[in-house]
Amino acid sequence: MTMKKLHTLIIGSGASGLCAAVRLDSLGVAPLAVYTEGLKMGTSLNTGSDKQTYYKLGMYGTEADSPELMAEDLIAGGSVHGDIALAEAAMSVPAFSHLAALGVPFPHDEYGQYIGYKTDHDPKRRATSCGPYTSRDMCRALTAELKRRAISVMEYKNAVRLLKDPETNRCIGAVFADRLTGELEAVLAENVVFAVGGPGGLYATSVYPKVHTGAIGLALEIGAETRNLAESQYGLASLKFRWNVSGSYMQVLPRFVSVDQNGTEREFLREYFSSTAEMYDMIFLKGYQWPFAAGHVPGSSLIDIFTYVETVERGNRVYLDYRSDPEDFDFDSLGEETQLYLTRSNAFGNTPLERLQKMNMPAIELYAAHGIKLESEMLEIAVCAQHNNGGLAADKWWESTNLSHFFPVGEVNGSHGVTRPGGSAFNAGQAGAFRAAERIAGNKSSPLPRNAEKIAEAALSELQHQTNLDAQLDWRKERMEFQQRMSRAGAFIRSAENVTAALSEARQQYQRLLQDGLGGLKPDDYTETLRNRQLCLAHLYYLTSIAEQIKTSGSRGGSIVLSENGIPIHNGLESKWKLAPEDPAYRKKMMLCHAGKDGTPEISWENCREVPHPDGWFETVWKEYREGKLHE
Ligand SMILES: Cc1cc2nc3c(=O)[nH]c(=O)nc-3n(C[C@H](O)[C@H](O)[C@H](O)COP(=O)(O)OP(=O)(O)OC[C@H]3O[C@@H](n4cnc5c(N)ncnc54)[C@H](O)[C@@H]3O)c2cc1C
């Protein structure tokens, strides 16, 4: 067991943690270090889509844009604080330019104008992309900068406990288990930047990379407040290699094939549509309305529901088949929009694959690079968990609302609301890193409390003590249990009955995990056993928030609520498929979830703050800035 002291500790090396480290270093904060499971882990490095999107302020042509205009669009979906949205929008240009200057290949024209396109929930052309691997490009450029700056990176370190001074409610560091040796290390720090990503490890049906689990539960263990946990995104994705099948994967009109336990194949979508053309038009629309959306039911999100019925309720497997068109496929009978798009893209061909070859060859090569040949095999898909719009609650400097010196940045920070413009997760991660770094650098020295070492020693010896009792539970089985529970009751199809049952099972499982020992485990199993505890606690918080959402706001954003008194969704679905309408009043509120007096999750609400419209005067803003008044 060892102990170290830093000025600032960064946990996590995704795009947001790396950016925070670079910014802190450039603002002169030292000593600092990044502690991470590994530079090859996390979502940013290991994921993408056909055109992975980065949302930024408009910087092209004559279309006017400004931080306030962008902030209004960031809050448009509801349940977002305006001041945080304004900070995210204001940081957009510096954060984007930082990445571009570090060599991230965002495309620009011959004059240096960064071109953009429209993404979902985006009224302007603010989105940009480097191709399928934008976030990987970001990570690589940032990692190279960390190396140039010789910022210390500690790999194979799993945070297993956050340290808090209970008297001041301040975060003072973390305990790490070394994945290779099992050795415990306490790191005390004046500030902790918590960049551990989204809750990928909570779902069985997931497009988060397999290597990414997230660690929001560590913050919940020490009582950090959360916001909007019930707001997540789900969408169609391939399973063998986890990848979103958005955009051109749908627009080239593949066949949706279901295979039952006997191996019998059928095009299951046909039973829901009155004509082949109607079915194909809906598949086409699914391409650019990729995430499941309550607002697209009825509409293109029916495709997700029909896929869910086929996989989850009927127990069949669903595949996309690009190898052939059915006999009744008739280009001329397709809707105008579908025909126009395929014509303009010059995407003609006798099979979906031929159309995809013309429209987006890299989309085929990507699967080939992962051992999947679309020309000779079908691609298995399901509706997968992809992103959490909610997360830990923080202020406009990305400091936790109830835990001082603790800065959740990146996906673990719940700055988004019911919906968000596609690509704004990356912007929020970089903006948060900039803001947290500026706050930390701007704060006068804030020495650790005198009892900090004692708190760390107590945590270390408590963990040590737990090794006196041998572990009885199999962490893999336990993990599968809560992942399956979340995919069943806490994903995009929700009902009061399911969530109530899931909550009761979740509480029992959490108690069971807490009572088990930590003795006799190999280093890797020790880490995963501890990880299960925080993930299991996290799923209790998510389910609690979802139960409240079912009672209050109803169907909205990335999920729908089924209710006996709801509106029938589609006449091809069973009678239980009735949608509880949304109560729009809740778009002006934010759901918080935090530890109550007895330590169990408790809900409260706060009203959304408006976007501020400061009409500043340069000399006064400059003076306040010069005098460090921003951080008083
Ligand atoms: C398929 C897919 C497509 C996406 N497409 C887009 C898109 O087009 N545009 C967009 O804006 N967003 C997109 N997203 C979302 C976006 O990728 C993530 O929100 C973002 O990459 C998260 O970055 P991060 O830095 O917060 O976390 P991550 O990149 O996940 O990094 C987390 C880091 O924390 C470390 N860590 C976790 N737990 C611990 C622990 N206990 N101890 C030590 N280290 C730990 C991890 O190892 C990792 O280094 C997509 C997501 C998916 C899954």
The ligand as an SDF file (V2000), in Angstrom:
LIG
                    3D

 53 58  0  0  0  0  0  0  0  0999 V2000
  -20.9470    3.7670  -30.8600 C   0  0  0  0  0  0  0  0  0  0  0  0
  -20.8270    5.1610  -30.3040 C   0  0  0  0  0  0  0  0  0  0  0  0
  -20.8070    6.2350  -31.1960 C   0  0  0  0  0  0  0  0  0  0  0  0
  -20.6980    7.5380  -30.6850 C   0  0  0  0  0  0  0  0  0  0  0  0
  -20.7020    8.5800  -31.5630 N   0  0  0  0  0  0  0  0  0  0  0  0
  -20.6020    9.8400  -31.0850 C   0  0  0  0  0  0  0  0  0  0  0  0
  -20.5560   10.9550  -31.9880 C   0  0  0  0  0  0  0  0  0  0  0  0
  -20.6110   10.8070  -33.2140 O   0  0  0  0  0  0  0  0  0  0  0  0
  -20.4550   12.2040  -31.4490 N   0  0  0  0  0  0  0  0  0  0  0  0
  -20.4030   12.4320  -30.0920 C   0  0  0  0  0  0  0  0  0  0  0  0
  -20.3170   13.5850  -29.6610 O   0  0  0  0  0  0  0  0  0  0  0  0
  -20.4370   11.3670  -29.2290 N   0  0  0  0  0  0  0  0  0  0  0  0
  -20.5240   10.1030  -29.6910 C   0  0  0  0  0  0  0  0  0  0  0  0
  -20.5590    9.0600  -28.8020 N   0  0  0  0  0  0  0  0  0  0  0  0
  -20.3960    9.3450  -27.3710 C   0  0  0  0  0  0  0  0  0  0  0  0
  -18.9230    9.6220  -27.0760 C   0  0  0  0  0  0  0  0  0  0  0  0
  -18.1320    8.6660  -27.7600 O   0  0  0  0  0  0  0  0  0  0  0  0
  -18.6190    9.5420  -25.5680 C   0  0  0  0  0  0  0  0  0  0  0  0
  -19.5650   10.2930  -24.8560 O   0  0  0  0  0  0  0  0  0  0  0  0
  -17.2200   10.0880  -25.2920 C   0  0  0  0  0  0  0  0  0  0  0  0
  -16.2580    9.4440  -26.1010 O   0  0  0  0  0  0  0  0  0  0  0  0
  -16.8750    9.8970  -23.8210 C   0  0  0  0  0  0  0  0  0  0  0  0
  -15.6000   10.4330  -23.5990 O   0  0  0  0  0  0  0  0  0  0  0  0
  -15.0380   10.4780  -22.1060 P   0  0  0  0  0  0  0  0  0  0  0  0
  -13.6870   11.0830  -22.1670 O   0  0  0  0  0  0  0  0  0  0  0  0
  -16.0350   11.0840  -21.2190 O   0  0  0  0  0  0  0  0  0  0  0  0
  -14.9630    8.9390  -21.6620 O   0  0  0  0  0  0  0  0  0  0  0  0
  -14.1850    7.7010  -22.2800 P   0  0  0  0  0  0  0  0  0  0  0  0
  -13.6450    7.9810  -23.6020 O   0  0  0  0  0  0  0  0  0  0  0  0
  -15.0970    6.5350  -22.1350 O   0  0  0  0  0  0  0  0  0  0  0  0
  -12.9610    7.5250  -21.2960 O   0  0  0  0  0  0  0  0  0  0  0  0
  -13.1260    7.1110  -19.9700 C   0  0  0  0  0  0  0  0  0  0  0  0
  -11.7670    6.8490  -19.3910 C   0  0  0  0  0  0  0  0  0  0  0  0
  -11.8970    6.5510  -18.0050 O   0  0  0  0  0  0  0  0  0  0  0  0
  -11.1880    5.3730  -17.7110 C   0  0  0  0  0  0  0  0  0  0  0  0
  -11.8010    4.7350  -16.5440 N   0  0  0  0  0  0  0  0  0  0  0  0
  -13.0820    4.3230  -16.3870 C   0  0  0  0  0  0  0  0  0  0  0  0
  -13.2440    3.7910  -15.1740 N   0  0  0  0  0  0  0  0  0  0  0  0
  -12.0570    3.8870  -14.5390 C   0  0  0  0  0  0  0  0  0  0  0  0
  -11.5970    3.5240  -13.2520 C   0  0  0  0  0  0  0  0  0  0  0  0
  -12.3800    2.9400  -12.3650 N   0  0  0  0  0  0  0  0  0  0  0  0
  -10.3030    3.7480  -12.9480 N   0  0  0  0  0  0  0  0  0  0  0  0
   -9.4550    4.3270  -13.8380 C   0  0  0  0  0  0  0  0  0  0  0  0
   -9.8480    4.6970  -15.0710 N   0  0  0  0  0  0  0  0  0  0  0  0
  -11.1290    4.4850  -15.4100 C   0  0  0  0  0  0  0  0  0  0  0  0
  -11.2800    4.5650  -18.9800 C   0  0  0  0  0  0  0  0  0  0  0  0
  -10.3080    3.5650  -19.0270 O   0  0  0  0  0  0  0  0  0  0  0  0
  -11.0500    5.6650  -20.0010 C   0  0  0  0  0  0  0  0  0  0  0  0
   -9.6830    5.9450  -20.1050 O   0  0  0  0  0  0  0  0  0  0  0  0
  -20.6290    7.7490  -29.2880 C   0  0  0  0  0  0  0  0  0  0  0  0
  -20.6310    6.6740  -28.4120 C   0  0  0  0  0  0  0  0  0  0  0  0
  -20.7200    5.3800  -28.9080 C   0  0  0  0  0  0  0  0  0  0  0  0
  -20.7140    4.2300  -27.9460 C   0  0  0  0  0  0  0  0  0  0  0  0
  1  2  1  0
  2  3  1  0
  2 52  2  0
  3  4  2  0
  4  5  1  0
  4 50  1  0
  5  6  2  0
  6  7  1  0
  6 13  1  0
  7  8  2  0
  7  9  1  0
  9 10  1  0
 10 11  2  0
 10 12  1  0
 12 13  2  0
 13 14  1  0
 14 15  1  0
 14 50  1  0
 15 16  1  0
 16 17  1  0
 16 18  1  0
 18 19  1  0
 18 20  1  0
 20 21  1  0
 20 22  1  0
 22 23  1  0
 23 24  1  0
 24 25  2  0
 24 26  1  0
 24 27  1  0
 27 28  1  0
 28 29  2  0
 28 30  1  0
 28 31  1  0
 31 32  1  0
 32 33  1  0
 33 34  1  0
 33 48  1  0
 34 35  1  0
 35 36  1  0
 35 46  1  0
 36 37  1  0
 36 45  1  0
 37 38  2  0
 38 39  1  0
 39 40  1  0
 39 45  2  0
 40 41  1  0
 40 42  2  0
 42 43  1  0
 43 44  2  0
 44 45  1  0
 46 47  1  0
 46 48  1  0
 48 49  1  0
 50 51  2  0
 51 52  1  0
 52 53  1  0
M  END
$$$$
